[in-house]
Amino acid sequence: MKMRGSKQLCGATNRDGSACQGMALADGFCFSHSPALREKRMAARSKGGQHSAKSARLQKMMPPRLVPVFLLLETVLKELYDRQIDAKTAQAIASVSRSLVFVFTAGELEERVRALEKGRK
Ligand SMILES: [Zn+2]
């Protein structure tokens, strides 16, 4: 078991093969890697119905095309918090998402302007 100062580190390895730097819980693994907590996380995730209900609500609040982007970013946030992905990956995803939203919004704005101009003639 690796130690950092007096603190015990998680015994698991990350997806990229590096040793997890998370602080170990009683079972020797961090919050993300603990097998005991894993079951709880899986149970939370399998509440898939909630997901689609939320998706339906989001459809009303934002352009439907952007809903998957929002849901993805929400997952990224959770995974980043759980240290399942690194900050660099999360940043890259956020950056691409921003571009996507920007292009989408610009396109929609242009469409609206066109519709307005059409109505004037
Ligand atoms: Zn860990």
Residues whose N, C-alpha, C, O or C-beta is under 5 A from the ligand:
A	BS01	ZN	C10 A12 C20 G22 C30 H33
